[in-house]
Amino acid sequence: MRKNNKYTGEFKEMVVRKYLSGQNGGLITVAKIYGVRNVSQLKKWVKNIVKTQQVYTERLAEEKNYL
């Protein structure tokens, strides 16, 4: 029976950045390079991190409007 891996937030962010940079190929390739067993898990990381960055960017824009 396999043990579930617990990935740190830093690791997830680093892998997503590598994927988004396009330098290491697609999802499958990046997952293999960094030992992420499940490509769908990497997809979720990408979705969550991109969404979080969008929210952060929107908040910064709102703050600039108030200044």
Contacts in CASP RR format, 6 or more apart in sequence:
PFRMAT RR
TARGET T0000
AUTHOR 0000-0000-0000
METHOD contacts of the structure
MODEL  1
MRKNNKYTGEFKEMVVRKYLSGQNGGLITVAKIYGVRNVSQLKKWVKNIV
KTQQVYTERLAEEKNYL
2 37 0 8 1.000
5 37 0 8 1.000
7 36 0 8 1.000
11 34 0 8 1.000
12 45 0 8 1.000
12 49 0 8 1.000
13 49 0 8 1.000
15 30 0 8 1.000
15 34 0 8 1.000
15 36 0 8 1.000
15 42 0 8 1.000
15 45 0 8 1.000
16 42 0 8 1.000
16 45 0 8 1.000
16 46 0 8 1.000
16 49 0 8 1.000
16 50 0 8 1.000
18 24 0 8 1.000
18 30 0 8 1.000
18 33 0 8 1.000
18 34 0 8 1.000
19 25 0 8 1.000
19 26 0 8 1.000
19 27 0 8 1.000
19 30 0 8 1.000
19 42 0 8 1.000
19 46 0 8 1.000
20 46 0 8 1.000
20 50 0 8 1.000
24 30 0 8 1.000
24 33 0 8 1.000
27 39 0 8 1.000
27 42 0 8 1.000
27 43 0 8 1.000
27 46 0 8 1.000
28 39 0 8 1.000
30 36 0 8 1.000
30 42 0 8 1.000
31 37 0 8 1.000
31 38 0 8 1.000
31 39 0 8 1.000
31 42 0 8 1.000
36 42 0 8 1.000
END
